Amino acid sequence: MNNNFKYSNTNKRYHTLDYFYKNKFNEKVFKVSLNAGFSCPNIDGKVGYGGCIYCSKTGSGEYAGNINDSLEKQFVTIKNKMHKKWPKAKYIGYFQARTNTYAPVKKLKELYESILKLDNVIGLNIATRPDAISDECLNYLEELSKKTYLTIELGLQTSNEKTSKLINRCHSLKCFEDMVKKLREKNIDIVVHIINGLPYETKEDMLNTVKYLNKLDIQGIKIHMLSIIKNTPLEKLYQKEKFKILTKEEYIDIVINQLELLKEEIVIHRITGDPKIDELIEPFWLTKKFCILNDIDKEMVKRNTYQGRKNNESNT
């Protein structure tokens, strides 16, 4: 095969988000991360308490805007920083922190549409849970998807229900599958979040999560490495049980195996975590994001492999 994978405009051998956006919009597009102050149904008691055991106080919104600022101010502040690097780019508002459909539809409309009215905003990415989209919300999202480029990001983390209980996800695989089906019936694109290195999971478990997702109609995936963050239930579990943390080499090997299994049309929105160093307990190799990305590229070249290779072989 050529050095370039067909869904990449660089030396990457997987379907990059940059390639997808440039191919779809014919220009540079970047996401602006926002914190709209949402809660979660497994924090406030609707389905559980305490949230997922790995979740930080910001609810995975470490790089989102300042919650004390209005959404418009958050957007402009972050956009201006990125604008210096990409002056002609278009933007996607990314509702990132916690569960961003977990409010009455009237409130959601106010929040989402306050961003859509801003100049050069061509879409929204909304991070949420499969158990937090009401039928009324679903109908509104369908309406919204006809006006702008809408992507719903669903947290799954693992297809192993035992692990899911351990990390306090508080929803079933069936709930996840049902929501994927409902969103796709309304022609809404879906990106799924998964985490490698969850406590006591094996390499086989992590590959099984990708095999499971391959059977569903999803358009993108975010692959994270488990971060143990200070002052979380996960930190307490780790200090007590010292469960195994993946090494950088193990993580790279698992990610490449996952990419080989994934259908080549699925867009890779993220391929490693990006924790803040002052909040991180383990693993510290995660703080060298660009080294990990480069090492994944080098290892894929060394193995002469690419996204979808094993999936393609199994279909021939």
C-alpha positions as CSV (number, residue, x, y, z in Angstrom):
1,M,0.0,0.0,0.0
2,N,1.0,3.7,-0.4
3,N,2.3,5.5,2.7
4,N,-1.0,7.5,2.7
5,F,-4.1,5.8,3.9
6,K,-7.0,6.9,1.6
7,Y,-8.9,8.8,4.3
8,S,-5.9,10.9,5.3
9,N,-4.3,14.0,3.8
10,T,-1.1,13.5,5.8
11,N,1.1,10.6,6.7
12,K,-1.5,9.1,9.0
13,R,-2.8,5.6,8.4
14,Y,-6.1,6.2,10.0
15,H,-9.2,8.3,9.1
16,T,-8.3,11.7,10.6
17,L,-10.8,14.3,11.7
18,D,-8.8,17.0,9.9
19,Y,-9.2,15.0,6.6
20,F,-12.9,14.5,7.3
21,Y,-13.6,18.2,7.9
22,K,-11.6,19.4,4.9
23,N,-13.2,16.8,2.7
24,K,-16.7,17.8,3.9
25,F,-16.3,21.6,4.2
26,N,-13.3,22.3,1.9
27,E,-11.6,24.3,4.6
28,K,-10.0,24.1,8.1
29,V,-12.5,23.6,10.8
30,F,-11.8,23.5,14.6
31,K,-13.9,22.8,17.6
32,V,-14.4,25.4,20.4
33,S,-14.9,23.6,23.7
34,L,-17.7,25.0,26.0
35,N,-18.9,24.5,29.5
36,A,-22.6,25.2,29.8
37,G,-22.8,24.1,33.5
38,F,-24.8,20.9,33.0
39,S,-25.0,18.1,35.6
40,C,-25.4,14.3,35.0
41,P,-28.1,11.8,35.7
42,N,-25.6,9.7,37.6
43,I,-24.5,12.6,39.7
44,D,-27.8,14.0,40.9
45,G,-29.5,10.7,41.7
46,K,-31.7,10.2,38.7
47,V,-29.8,7.0,37.8
48,G,-27.0,7.1,40.3
49,Y,-24.7,9.2,42.5
50,G,-21.1,10.4,42.4
51,G,-20.7,10.3,38.6
52,C,-18.3,8.0,36.7
53,I,-15.4,7.1,39.0
54,Y,-12.7,8.7,36.7
55,C,-14.5,12.0,36.2
56,S,-12.9,15.2,37.3
57,K,-14.7,18.0,39.0
58,T,-15.1,19.7,35.6
59,G,-16.8,16.6,34.2
60,S,-14.2,16.1,31.4
61,G,-14.3,19.8,30.6
62,E,-10.6,20.6,31.4
63,Y,-10.1,22.4,28.1
64,A,-13.6,23.9,27.9
65,G,-14.3,27.6,28.6
66,N,-14.6,29.2,32.0
67,I,-17.9,28.2,33.5
68,N,-18.2,31.7,35.1
69,D,-18.3,33.3,31.7
70,S,-21.3,33.4,29.3
71,L,-21.2,30.8,26.5
72,E,-20.6,33.6,24.0
73,K,-17.6,34.9,26.0
74,Q,-16.2,31.4,26.4
75,F,-16.5,30.9,22.6
76,V,-14.9,34.2,21.6
77,T,-12.0,33.7,24.2
78,I,-11.1,30.2,22.9
79,K,-11.8,31.1,19.2
80,N,-9.4,34.1,19.4
81,K,-6.5,31.9,20.6
82,M,-7.0,29.4,17.9
83,H,-7.7,32.0,15.2
84,K,-4.0,33.1,15.4
85,K,-3.0,29.7,14.1
86,W,-5.9,29.3,11.6
87,P,-7.2,32.8,10.6
88,K,-9.5,31.5,7.9
89,A,-11.1,28.6,9.8
90,K,-14.7,27.8,10.5
91,Y,-15.9,26.7,13.9
92,I,-17.9,24.0,15.6
93,G,-19.3,24.7,19.0
94,Y,-18.4,21.8,21.2
95,F,-20.6,21.3,24.3
96,Q,-18.1,19.2,26.2
97,A,-18.4,19.2,30.0
98,R,-20.7,16.6,31.6
99,T,-24.1,15.7,30.0
100,N,-25.1,18.4,27.5
101,T,-28.7,17.2,26.7
102,Y,-29.6,16.9,30.4
103,A,-32.0,19.9,30.7
104,P,-35.4,20.9,29.4
105,V,-35.6,21.4,25.7
106,K,-36.4,25.1,26.1
107,K,-33.1,25.6,27.9
108,L,-31.2,23.5,25.4
109,K,-32.5,25.7,22.5
110,E,-31.3,28.8,24.2
111,L,-27.8,27.4,24.8
112,Y,-27.3,25.8,21.4
113,E,-28.7,28.6,19.4
114,S,-26.7,31.2,21.2
115,I,-23.6,29.6,19.6
116,L,-25.2,28.8,16.2
117,K,-25.9,32.5,15.7
118,L,-22.2,33.5,16.0
119,D,-20.2,34.2,12.8
120,N,-18.6,31.2,10.9
121,V,-20.2,28.6,13.2
122,I,-21.0,25.7,10.9
123,G,-22.0,23.0,13.4
124,L,-22.4,21.7,16.9
125,N,-20.9,18.7,18.7
126,I,-22.9,17.8,21.8
127,A,-21.4,15.3,24.3
128,T,-23.9,13.4,26.3
129,R,-25.1,10.0,27.7
130,P,-27.4,7.5,26.0
131,D,-29.8,7.7,28.9
132,A,-30.1,11.5,28.8
133,I,-31.9,12.2,25.5
134,S,-35.6,12.5,26.0
135,D,-38.0,11.9,23.0
136,E,-38.7,15.6,23.0
137,C,-35.0,16.3,22.9
138,L,-34.6,13.8,20.1
139,N,-37.2,15.6,18.0
140,Y,-35.5,18.9,18.6
141,L,-32.1,17.5,17.7
142,E,-33.6,16.2,14.4
143,E,-34.9,19.7,13.7
144,L,-31.4,21.2,14.6
145,S,-29.6,18.7,12.3
146,K,-31.5,20.1,9.4
147,K,-30.2,23.6,10.1
148,T,-26.5,22.9,10.9
149,Y,-23.9,20.1,11.0
150,L,-24.8,18.2,14.2
151,T,-22.8,15.5,15.9
152,I,-23.9,13.7,19.1
153,E,-21.0,12.3,21.2
154,L,-22.1,9.4,23.3
155,G,-20.1,8.0,26.2
156,L,-19.8,4.2,26.2
157,Q,-16.3,3.7,27.5
158,T,-16.5,-0.1,27.4
159,S,-18.7,-2.9,26.1
160,N,-17.9,-5.0,29.2
161,E,-21.0,-4.6,31.5
162,K,-19.0,-5.7,34.5
163,T,-16.5,-2.9,34.0
164,S,-19.3,-0.5,33.3
165,K,-20.8,-1.2,36.7
166,L,-17.4,-0.8,38.3
167,I,-16.9,2.7,36.8
168,N,-20.4,3.7,37.7
169,R,-21.7,4.3,34.2
170,C,-25.3,3.5,35.3
171,H,-26.6,2.6,31.9
172,S,-26.8,-0.7,30.0
173,L,-25.5,-1.7,26.6
174,K,-29.1,-2.0,25.4
175,C,-29.8,1.6,26.4
176,F,-26.7,2.6,24.4
177,E,-27.7,0.5,21.4
178,D,-31.3,1.9,21.5
179,M,-30.1,5.5,21.5
180,V,-27.6,4.8,18.6
181,K,-30.6,3.4,16.6
182,K,-32.9,6.4,17.4
183,L,-30.3,9.0,16.5
184,R,-29.4,7.2,13.2
185,E,-33.1,6.9,12.3
186,K,-33.1,10.7,12.4
187,N,-29.9,10.8,10.3
188,I,-27.8,12.3,13.1
189,D,-24.0,11.5,13.2
190,I,-22.7,9.8,16.3
191,V,-19.2,9.8,17.8
192,V,-18.6,7.2,20.6
193,H,-16.1,7.7,23.5
194,I,-14.1,4.6,24.7
195,I,-11.4,4.3,27.3
196,N,-8.5,1.9,27.2
197,G,-6.9,0.8,30.5
198,L,-10.0,0.7,32.6
199,P,-9.4,-1.3,35.9
200,Y,-8.9,-5.0,35.4
201,E,-9.7,-4.9,31.7
202,T,-7.6,-7.1,29.4
203,K,-6.4,-6.3,25.9
204,E,-9.1,-8.7,24.7
205,D,-11.8,-6.6,26.5
206,M,-10.6,-3.4,24.8
207,L,-10.5,-5.1,21.3
208,N,-14.0,-6.5,22.0
209,T,-15.3,-2.9,22.6
210,V,-14.2,-1.9,19.1
211,K,-15.6,-5.2,17.6
212,Y,-18.9,-4.4,19.2
213,L,-18.9,-0.8,17.9
214,N,-18.1,-2.0,14.4
215,K,-21.5,-3.7,14.3
216,L,-23.3,-0.5,15.0
217,D,-24.0,2.5,12.7
218,I,-21.6,5.0,14.2
219,Q,-19.6,7.7,12.3
220,G,-16.7,8.5,14.6
221,I,-14.8,7.3,17.7
222,K,-12.7,8.9,20.5
223,I,-10.1,6.7,22.0
224,H,-8.8,7.7,25.4
225,M,-6.3,6.3,27.8
226,L,-7.5,6.1,31.4
227,S,-6.3,9.1,33.4
228,I,-6.2,8.8,37.2
229,I,-7.1,12.3,38.3
230,K,-6.7,13.7,41.8
231,N,-9.7,13.7,44.2
232,T,-11.7,11.1,42.2
233,P,-13.2,7.8,43.3
234,L,-10.8,6.2,40.8
235,E,-7.8,7.7,42.7
236,K,-9.0,6.0,45.9
237,L,-9.5,2.7,44.1
238,Y,-6.0,2.9,42.6
239,Q,-4.3,3.8,45.9
240,K,-6.1,0.9,47.6
241,E,-5.8,-1.8,44.9
242,K,-2.9,-0.6,42.7
243,F,-4.6,-2.1,39.6
244,K,-2.4,-2.3,36.5
245,I,-1.8,0.8,34.4
246,L,-1.0,0.3,30.8
247,T,2.5,1.3,29.7
248,K,2.9,3.7,26.7
249,E,4.0,0.7,24.6
250,E,1.0,-1.4,25.6
251,Y,-1.4,1.4,24.9
252,I,0.1,2.0,21.4
253,D,-0.1,-1.7,20.6
254,I,-3.7,-1.8,21.7
255,V,-4.7,1.3,19.8
256,I,-3.1,0.0,16.6
257,N,-4.9,-3.3,17.0
258,Q,-8.2,-1.4,17.5
259,L,-7.6,0.7,14.4
260,E,-6.9,-2.4,12.4
261,L,-10.3,-3.8,13.4
262,L,-12.3,-0.5,13.0
263,K,-14.1,0.0,9.7
264,E,-12.1,2.5,7.6
265,E,-15.1,4.9,7.2
266,I,-15.2,5.6,11.0
267,V,-13.5,8.9,11.7
268,I,-10.9,9.0,14.5
269,H,-11.7,12.1,16.5
270,R,-9.2,11.4,19.2
271,I,-6.5,8.8,19.8
272,T,-5.1,9.6,23.2
273,G,-6.1,11.5,26.4
274,D,-4.9,15.0,27.2
275,P,-4.9,15.4,31.0
276,K,-3.7,18.4,32.9
277,I,-0.3,17.5,34.6
278,D,-1.1,19.2,37.9
279,E,-4.2,17.0,38.4
280,L,-2.7,13.7,37.2
281,I,-1.8,10.8,39.4
282,E,-1.0,8.3,36.6
283,P,0.1,7.6,33.9
284,F,2.6,10.4,33.4
285,W,3.5,9.3,29.9
286,L,0.1,10.6,28.9
287,T,1.4,14.2,29.2
288,K,3.6,13.8,26.1
289,K,0.7,13.8,23.7
290,F,2.6,14.5,20.5
291,C,5.2,11.7,21.3
292,I,2.3,9.2,21.6
293,L,0.8,10.4,18.3
294,N,4.2,10.2,16.6
295,D,4.9,6.8,18.1
296,I,1.6,5.4,16.9
297,D,2.4,6.7,13.3
298,K,5.9,5.2,13.4
299,E,4.7,1.8,14.7
300,M,1.9,1.6,12.0
301,V,4.5,2.2,9.3
302,K,6.8,-0.4,10.9
303,R,4.0,-2.9,10.9
304,N,2.9,-1.7,7.4
305,T,-0.7,-1.6,8.7
306,Y,-3.7,0.8,8.5
307,Q,-7.2,1.4,9.9
308,G,-9.6,-1.3,8.8
309,R,-6.9,-3.8,7.6
310,K,-8.2,-6.7,9.7
311,N,-11.8,-5.7,9.0
312,N,-11.1,-5.7,5.3
313,E,-9.4,-9.1,5.5
314,S,-12.4,-10.6,7.4
315,N,-14.7,-9.3,4.6
316,T,-12.7,-10.8,1.7
